[in-house]
Amino acid sequence: MCFGNIIDVVGRISFGDKGYTDQMETPLLPTEPSPTYAVSVTEVSVGGDAVGVQLLALFDTGTSFTHLLEPEYGLITKAFDDHVTDKRRPIDPELPFEFCYDLSPNKTTILFPRVAMTFEGGSQMFLRNPLFIVWNEDNSAMYCLGILKSVDFKINIIGQNFMSGYRIVFDRERMILGWKRSDCFEDESLESTTPPPPETEAPSPSASTPLPSLLPPPAAATPPQIDPRNSTRNSGTGTAANLVPLASQLLLLLPLLAFL
């Protein structure tokens, strides 16, 4: 399964996919009696600094946004906020995201602290883009950290926005979760175990992402919006702003078909 990176509107699902021989892996942990599976996160770093959290989380392709319980939510969002140099906006009760920042009109890229998760076994996943652009009614823009405080679910959920830019493999036979960077355009005729060219993660504590556009898209071209407050269901309509997810503009709510 692959979710397009940043603003690419692309995604793929393949049944029986074993992934690449050099992919990162971590054990899948059954959450009986639930039919879902979880992963163990042993550390999270923000801007190169360890936050000091450990958590058990569902790795759910059917949830658009990542939901975290306290105290993990507070520790990770505070660490992110400490590294951001842009001005933070006051919390807007009309928006589900608590950590949003003003974006200068002349900016074409956003510089943000790199977020990485370390899983059981030592494999790491560097988040390609955990941000969301929010267009205001006056056409000004801000960006938000795309993490929601988990209240209704009572569990940590790693959602689609943390998976963007990766080929995700749910291997039920081996009980592992695998991942490797991908733009989702690899030739499907290739054997799944044939790795793409080697890659090296940048050691820089910061990352950047281009803006999807300097102005919000025309109304006729705007895809159906997703209500982040209800991100595990079908698309809804927001009231305060137009949310433009950088990881995927489609935000397909795919169930965990890889286990079937």
BALOBA-1460 file (C-alpha; in Angstrom, 3 decimals):
// residues 260
<rec num="1" residu="m" x="0.000" y="0.000" z="0.000"/>
<rec num="2" residu="c" x="1.374" y="3.399" z="-0.922"/>
<rec num="3" residu="f" x="0.242" y="6.937" z="-0.142"/>
<rec num="4" residu="g" x="1.559" y="9.693" z="-2.405"/>
<rec num="5" residu="n" x="4.204" y="12.026" z="-1.044"/>
<rec num="6" residu="i" x="3.289" y="15.647" z="-0.200"/>
<rec num="7" residu="i" x="1.086" y="17.109" z="-2.966"/>
<rec num="8" residu="d" x="1.078" y="14.173" z="-5.374"/>
<rec num="9" residu="v" x="-2.468" y="12.921" z="-5.795"/>
<rec num="10" residu="v" x="-1.626" y="9.239" z="-6.106"/>
<rec num="11" residu="g" x="-1.940" y="6.057" z="-4.103"/>
<rec num="12" residu="r" x="-1.859" y="2.313" z="-4.662"/>
<rec num="13" residu="i" x="-2.929" y="-0.876" z="-2.942"/>
<rec num="14" residu="s" x="-1.544" y="-4.319" z="-3.794"/>
<rec num="15" residu="f" x="-2.668" y="-7.626" z="-2.322"/>
<rec num="16" residu="g" x="0.032" y="-10.129" z="-1.389"/>
<rec num="17" residu="d" x="2.727" y="-7.433" z="-1.406"/>
<rec num="18" residu="k" x="5.842" y="-8.575" z="0.479"/>
<rec num="19" residu="g" x="7.691" y="-5.307" z="0.021"/>
<rec num="20" residu="y" x="11.393" y="-4.815" z="-0.640"/>
<rec num="21" residu="t" x="14.234" y="-6.890" z="0.748"/>
<rec num="22" residu="d" x="15.828" y="-3.783" z="2.274"/>
<rec num="23" residu="q" x="12.690" y="-2.217" z="3.728"/>
<rec num="24" residu="m" x="12.461" y="-1.130" z="7.363"/>
<rec num="25" residu="e" x="10.419" y="-3.494" z="9.549"/>
<rec num="26" residu="t" x="8.880" y="-3.824" z="12.990"/>
<rec num="27" residu="p" x="6.708" y="-6.554" z="14.549"/>
<rec num="28" residu="l" x="2.925" y="-6.338" z="14.288"/>
<rec num="29" residu="l" x="1.298" y="-6.817" z="17.666"/>
<rec num="30" residu="p" x="-2.228" y="-8.287" z="17.786"/>
<rec num="31" residu="t" x="-4.716" y="-6.398" z="19.939"/>
<rec num="32" residu="e" x="-7.085" y="-9.201" z="20.914"/>
<rec num="33" residu="p" x="-10.029" y="-9.480" z="20.814"/>
<rec num="34" residu="s" x="-9.922" y="-6.669" z="18.235"/>
<rec num="35" residu="p" x="-9.001" y="-7.734" z="14.653"/>
<rec num="36" residu="t" x="-6.615" y="-4.772" z="14.379"/>
<rec num="37" residu="y" x="-2.846" y="-4.710" z="14.826"/>
<rec num="38" residu="a" x="-0.563" y="-2.339" z="16.679"/>
<rec num="39" residu="v" x="3.105" y="-1.375" z="16.623"/>
<rec num="40" residu="s" x="5.421" y="-0.420" z="19.462"/>
<rec num="41" residu="v" x="7.048" y="3.008" z="19.168"/>
<rec num="42" residu="t" x="10.110" y="3.120" z="21.413"/>
<rec num="43" residu="e" x="11.105" y="6.745" z="20.780"/>
<rec num="44" residu="v" x="10.078" y="9.893" z="18.934"/>
<rec num="45" residu="s" x="12.538" y="12.629" z="18.008"/>
<rec num="46" residu="v" x="11.716" y="16.166" z="16.908"/>
<rec num="47" residu="g" x="14.370" y="18.359" z="15.337"/>
<rec num="48" residu="g" x="16.970" y="15.715" z="16.163"/>
<rec num="49" residu="d" x="16.132" y="15.741" z="19.883"/>
<rec num="50" residu="a" x="14.643" y="12.696" z="21.604"/>
<rec num="51" residu="v" x="11.287" y="13.453" z="23.210"/>
<rec num="52" residu="g" x="11.424" y="10.495" z="25.594"/>
<rec num="53" residu="v" x="8.115" y="8.794" z="24.825"/>
<rec num="54" residu="q" x="7.122" y="5.188" z="24.281"/>
<rec num="55" residu="l" x="3.707" y="4.215" z="23.012"/>
<rec num="56" residu="l" x="1.608" y="1.462" z="21.514"/>
<rec num="57" residu="a" x="-0.311" y="2.608" z="18.437"/>
<rec num="58" residu="l" x="-2.604" y="1.229" z="15.774"/>
<rec num="59" residu="f" x="-1.124" y="1.641" z="12.291"/>
<rec num="60" residu="d" x="-4.400" y="2.399" z="10.552"/>
<rec num="61" residu="t" x="-4.698" y="3.151" z="6.838"/>
<rec num="62" residu="g" x="-8.389" y="3.880" z="7.371"/>
<rec num="63" residu="t" x="-7.743" y="6.931" z="9.563"/>
<rec num="64" residu="s" x="-6.813" y="10.149" z="7.781"/>
<rec num="65" residu="f" x="-5.073" y="11.874" z="10.678"/>
<rec num="66" residu="t" x="-2.835" y="10.784" z="13.529"/>
<rec num="67" residu="h" x="-4.436" y="10.743" z="16.993"/>
<rec num="68" residu="l" x="-2.341" y="10.640" z="20.175"/>
<rec num="69" residu="l" x="-3.274" y="10.247" z="23.816"/>
<rec num="70" residu="e" x="-1.875" y="12.315" z="26.647"/>
<rec num="71" residu="p" x="0.864" y="12.582" z="27.793"/>
<rec num="72" residu="e" x="2.405" y="11.630" z="24.427"/>
<rec num="73" residu="y" x="0.324" y="14.217" z="22.570"/>
<rec num="74" residu="g" x="1.490" y="17.046" z="24.814"/>
<rec num="75" residu="l" x="5.146" y="16.026" z="24.809"/>
<rec num="76" residu="i" x="5.428" y="15.660" z="21.033"/>
<rec num="77" residu="t" x="3.459" y="18.787" z="20.131"/>
<rec num="78" residu="k" x="5.406" y="20.884" z="22.656"/>
<rec num="79" residu="a" x="8.701" y="19.612" z="21.249"/>
<rec num="80" residu="f" x="7.538" y="20.557" z="17.751"/>
<rec num="81" residu="d" x="6.406" y="23.987" z="18.908"/>
<rec num="82" residu="d" x="9.759" y="24.616" z="20.632"/>
<rec num="83" residu="h" x="11.579" y="24.135" z="17.311"/>
<rec num="84" residu="v" x="9.282" y="26.218" z="15.092"/>
<rec num="85" residu="t" x="10.363" y="29.821" z="14.496"/>
<rec num="86" residu="d" x="7.131" y="31.013" z="12.856"/>
<rec num="87" residu="k" x="4.557" y="32.773" z="15.010"/>
<rec num="88" residu="r" x="2.018" y="30.450" z="16.573"/>
<rec num="89" residu="r" x="-1.613" y="31.403" z="16.201"/>
<rec num="90" residu="p" x="-4.097" y="31.403" z="19.102"/>
<rec num="91" residu="i" x="-6.110" y="28.199" z="19.375"/>
<rec num="92" residu="d" x="-9.215" y="28.433" z="17.204"/>
<rec num="93" residu="p" x="-12.181" y="26.448" z="18.580"/>
<rec num="94" residu="e" x="-13.409" y="26.042" z="14.997"/>
<rec num="95" residu="l" x="-10.272" y="24.071" z="14.077"/>
<rec num="96" residu="p" x="-9.329" y="20.647" z="15.440"/>
<rec num="97" residu="f" x="-5.586" y="21.370" z="15.277"/>
<rec num="98" residu="e" x="-4.069" y="23.164" z="18.264"/>
<rec num="99" residu="f" x="-0.630" y="23.964" z="16.859"/>
<rec num="100" residu="c" x="-0.976" y="26.302" z="13.875"/>
<rec num="101" residu="y" x="1.446" y="28.951" z="12.635"/>
<rec num="102" residu="d" x="1.231" y="32.061" z="10.482"/>
<rec num="103" residu="l" x="2.730" y="31.770" z="7.035"/>
<rec num="104" residu="s" x="4.396" y="34.778" z="5.450"/>
<rec num="105" residu="p" x="2.796" y="35.752" z="2.106"/>
<rec num="106" residu="n" x="6.142" y="35.627" z="0.276"/>
<rec num="107" residu="k" x="7.075" y="32.128" z="1.424"/>
<rec num="108" residu="t" x="7.128" y="29.298" z="-1.108"/>
<rec num="109" residu="t" x="8.393" y="26.603" z="1.264"/>
<rec num="110" residu="i" x="7.849" y="25.748" z="4.909"/>
<rec num="111" residu="l" x="10.807" y="24.836" z="7.105"/>
<rec num="112" residu="f" x="9.817" y="22.559" z="9.961"/>
<rec num="113" residu="p" x="11.578" y="20.296" z="12.488"/>
<rec num="114" residu="r" x="12.096" y="16.764" z="11.283"/>
<rec num="115" residu="v" x="9.972" y="14.217" z="13.139"/>
<rec num="116" residu="a" x="11.147" y="10.609" z="13.364"/>
<rec num="117" residu="m" x="9.672" y="7.540" z="15.021"/>
<rec num="118" residu="t" x="11.803" y="4.623" z="16.234"/>
<rec num="119" residu="f" x="10.007" y="1.283" z="16.420"/>
<rec num="120" residu="e" x="10.624" y="-1.974" z="18.238"/>
<rec num="121" residu="g" x="13.681" y="-3.519" z="16.620"/>
<rec num="122" residu="g" x="15.335" y="-0.147" z="15.980"/>
<rec num="123" residu="s" x="13.916" y="0.746" z="12.550"/>
<rec num="124" residu="q" x="13.077" y="4.408" z="12.014"/>
<rec num="125" residu="m" x="10.481" y="6.251" z="9.976"/>
<rec num="126" residu="f" x="11.128" y="9.900" z="9.093"/>
<rec num="127" residu="l" x="7.848" y="11.704" z="8.522"/>
<rec num="128" residu="r" x="7.865" y="13.177" z="5.026"/>
<rec num="129" residu="n" x="5.329" y="15.875" z="5.806"/>
<rec num="130" residu="p" x="3.211" y="16.000" z="8.984"/>
<rec num="131" residu="l" x="1.790" y="19.444" z="8.115"/>
<rec num="132" residu="f" x="-1.482" y="20.776" z="6.731"/>
<rec num="133" residu="i" x="-2.064" y="24.086" z="5.008"/>
<rec num="134" residu="v" x="-5.124" y="26.014" z="6.156"/>
<rec num="135" residu="w" x="-6.489" y="28.740" z="3.893"/>
<rec num="136" residu="n" x="-8.372" y="31.480" z="5.711"/>
<rec num="137" residu="e" x="-11.360" y="33.360" z="4.330"/>
<rec num="138" residu="d" x="-9.126" y="36.346" z="3.469"/>
<rec num="139" residu="n" x="-6.887" y="34.048" z="1.346"/>
<rec num="140" residu="s" x="-4.074" y="34.196" z="3.892"/>
<rec num="141" residu="a" x="-2.527" y="30.886" z="4.834"/>
<rec num="142" residu="m" x="-1.241" y="29.134" z="7.902"/>
<rec num="143" residu="y" x="0.063" y="25.641" z="8.532"/>
<rec num="144" residu="c" x="-0.796" y="23.231" z="11.319"/>
<rec num="145" residu="l" x="0.840" y="20.187" z="12.819"/>
<rec num="146" residu="g" x="-1.473" y="17.386" z="11.706"/>
<rec num="147" residu="i" x="-1.818" y="15.603" z="15.039"/>
<rec num="148" residu="l" x="-5.109" y="15.412" z="16.920"/>
<rec num="149" residu="k" x="-5.546" y="14.767" z="20.621"/>
<rec num="150" residu="s" x="-7.107" y="11.327" z="20.979"/>
<rec num="151" residu="v" x="-10.277" y="11.726" z="23.015"/>
<rec num="152" residu="d" x="-12.960" y="9.549" z="21.454"/>
<rec num="153" residu="f" x="-10.733" y="6.624" z="20.453"/>
<rec num="154" residu="k" x="-8.921" y="6.107" z="23.801"/>
<rec num="155" residu="i" x="-5.954" y="4.774" z="21.851"/>
<rec num="156" residu="n" x="-3.012" y="6.078" z="19.827"/>
<rec num="157" residu="i" x="-3.593" y="5.870" z="16.066"/>
<rec num="158" residu="i" x="-0.952" y="6.475" z="13.403"/>
<rec num="159" residu="g" x="-2.953" y="7.691" z="10.421"/>
<rec num="160" residu="q" x="-2.463" y="8.230" z="6.706"/>
<rec num="161" residu="n" x="-0.720" y="11.586" z="7.079"/>
<rec num="162" residu="f" x="2.248" y="9.912" z="8.815"/>
<rec num="163" residu="m" x="2.457" y="7.271" z="6.065"/>
<rec num="164" residu="s" x="2.720" y="9.649" z="3.099"/>
<rec num="165" residu="g" x="5.717" y="9.089" z="0.861"/>
<rec num="166" residu="y" x="6.120" y="5.453" z="1.933"/>
<rec num="167" residu="r" x="5.257" y="2.048" z="0.576"/>
<rec num="168" residu="i" x="3.602" y="0.327" z="3.535"/>
<rec num="169" residu="v" x="3.490" y="-3.475" z="3.765"/>
<rec num="170" residu="f" x="1.273" y="-5.419" z="6.163"/>
<rec num="171" residu="d" x="2.756" y="-8.934" z="6.157"/>
<rec num="172" residu="r" x="0.407" y="-11.111" z="8.155"/>
<rec num="173" residu="e" x="2.364" y="-14.318" z="7.516"/>
<rec num="174" residu="r" x="5.505" y="-12.918" z="9.117"/>
<rec num="175" residu="m" x="3.559" y="-10.566" z="11.428"/>
<rec num="176" residu="i" x="5.623" y="-7.542" z="10.454"/>
<rec num="177" residu="l" x="4.941" y="-4.014" z="9.264"/>
<rec num="178" residu="g" x="7.342" y="-2.914" z="6.543"/>
<rec num="179" residu="w" x="7.977" y="0.468" z="4.947"/>
<rec num="180" residu="k" x="10.259" y="2.107" z="2.423"/>
<rec num="181" residu="r" x="10.239" y="5.519" z="0.800"/>
<rec num="182" residu="s" x="8.292" y="5.600" z="-2.446"/>
<rec num="183" residu="d" x="6.622" y="8.031" z="-4.819"/>
<rec num="184" residu="c" x="4.034" y="5.345" z="-5.696"/>
<rec num="185" residu="f" x="5.132" y="5.417" z="-9.338"/>
<rec num="186" residu="e" x="7.337" y="2.309" z="-9.326"/>
<rec num="187" residu="d" x="6.751" y="-0.055" z="-12.210"/>
<rec num="188" residu="e" x="4.174" y="-2.587" z="-11.014"/>
<rec num="189" residu="s" x="5.666" y="-5.177" z="-13.367"/>
<rec num="190" residu="l" x="8.790" y="-5.329" z="-11.195"/>
<rec num="191" residu="e" x="9.132" y="-8.017" z="-8.565"/>
<rec num="192" residu="s" x="8.157" y="-6.581" z="-5.217"/>
<rec num="193" residu="t" x="11.435" y="-7.751" z="-3.693"/>
<rec num="194" residu="t" x="13.486" y="-5.749" z="-6.195"/>
<rec num="195" residu="p" x="14.634" y="-2.681" z="-4.272"/>
<rec num="196" residu="p" x="14.708" y="0.780" z="-5.836"/>
<rec num="197" residu="p" x="17.982" y="2.747" z="-5.868"/>
<rec num="198" residu="p" x="19.558" y="3.059" z="-2.404"/>
<rec num="199" residu="e" x="18.541" y="6.065" z="-0.380"/>
<rec num="200" residu="t" x="20.110" y="7.966" z="2.482"/>
<rec num="201" residu="e" x="18.041" y="9.844" z="5.023"/>
<rec num="202" residu="a" x="19.278" y="13.384" z="5.476"/>
<rec num="203" residu="p" x="20.752" y="13.833" z="8.959"/>
<rec num="204" residu="s" x="19.525" y="17.417" z="9.100"/>
<rec num="205" residu="p" x="17.201" y="18.095" z="12.059"/>
<rec num="206" residu="s" x="15.004" y="20.202" z="9.763"/>
<rec num="207" residu="a" x="12.930" y="19.419" z="6.694"/>
<rec num="208" residu="s" x="11.027" y="21.531" z="4.202"/>
<rec num="209" residu="t" x="8.005" y="21.220" z="1.970"/>
<rec num="210" residu="p" x="6.787" y="23.369" z="-0.935"/>
<rec num="211" residu="l" x="3.444" y="25.098" z="-0.755"/>
<rec num="212" residu="p" x="0.795" y="23.506" z="-2.995"/>
<rec num="213" residu="s" x="0.020" y="26.956" z="-4.402"/>
<rec num="214" residu="l" x="0.225" y="30.590" z="-3.402"/>
<rec num="215" residu="l" x="-3.545" y="30.902" z="-3.619"/>
<rec num="216" residu="p" x="-6.249" y="28.404" z="-2.688"/>
<rec num="217" residu="p" x="-7.562" y="26.375" z="-5.628"/>
<rec num="218" residu="p" x="-10.736" y="27.500" z="-7.396"/>
<rec num="219" residu="a" x="-13.920" y="26.283" z="-5.785"/>
<rec num="220" residu="a" x="-14.779" y="24.081" z="-8.769"/>
<rec num="221" residu="a" x="-11.423" y="22.313" z="-8.502"/>
<rec num="222" residu="t" x="-11.479" y="21.809" z="-4.756"/>
<rec num="223" residu="p" x="-11.890" y="18.129" z="-3.805"/>
<rec num="224" residu="p" x="-14.418" y="17.093" z="-1.154"/>
<rec num="225" residu="q" x="-13.169" y="18.151" z="2.247"/>
<rec num="226" residu="i" x="-12.472" y="15.882" z="5.185"/>
<rec num="227" residu="d" x="-13.618" y="16.835" z="8.675"/>
<rec num="228" residu="p" x="-10.528" y="16.127" z="10.824"/>
<rec num="229" residu="r" x="-12.735" y="15.771" z="13.903"/>
<rec num="230" residu="n" x="-14.212" y="12.668" z="12.298"/>
<rec num="231" residu="s" x="-11.288" y="11.495" z="10.237"/>
<rec num="232" residu="t" x="-12.128" y="7.797" z="10.281"/>
<rec num="233" residu="r" x="-15.382" y="8.299" z="8.370"/>
<rec num="234" residu="n" x="-16.356" y="9.614" z="4.965"/>
<rec num="235" residu="s" x="-15.551" y="13.150" z="3.884"/>
<rec num="236" residu="g" x="-17.425" y="16.011" z="5.494"/>
<rec num="237" residu="t" x="-17.552" y="19.783" z="5.304"/>
<rec num="238" residu="g" x="-15.472" y="22.118" z="7.442"/>
<rec num="239" residu="t" x="-16.751" y="25.502" z="8.537"/>
<rec num="240" residu="a" x="-13.757" y="27.554" z="9.540"/>
<rec num="241" residu="a" x="-11.268" y="27.031" z="6.734"/>
<rec num="242" residu="n" x="-10.353" y="24.982" z="3.708"/>
<rec num="243" residu="l" x="-7.985" y="22.221" z="4.820"/>
<rec num="244" residu="v" x="-5.442" y="21.252" z="2.183"/>
<rec num="245" residu="p" x="-3.567" y="18.112" z="3.296"/>
<rec num="246" residu="l" x="-0.051" y="18.142" z="1.914"/>
<rec num="247" residu="a" x="0.302" y="14.392" z="2.155"/>
<rec num="248" residu="s" x="-2.688" y="13.629" z="-0.057"/>
<rec num="249" residu="q" x="-5.457" y="15.775" z="-1.458"/>
<rec num="250" residu="l" x="-7.694" y="12.755" z="-1.889"/>
<rec num="251" residu="l" x="-7.376" y="11.326" z="1.635"/>
<rec num="252" residu="l" x="-8.863" y="7.982" z="0.636"/>
<rec num="253" residu="l" x="-10.311" y="6.276" z="3.669"/>
<rec num="254" residu="l" x="-9.033" y="2.756" z="2.971"/>
<rec num="255" residu="p" x="-9.842" y="-0.042" z="5.420"/>
<rec num="256" residu="l" x="-7.180" y="-2.469" z="6.495"/>
<rec num="257" residu="l" x="-7.742" y="-4.663" z="3.448"/>
<rec num="258" residu="a" x="-4.152" y="-5.831" z="3.512"/>
<rec num="259" residu="f" x="-5.022" y="-8.228" z="6.295"/>
<rec num="260" residu="l" x="-7.804" y="-9.974" z="4.345"/>
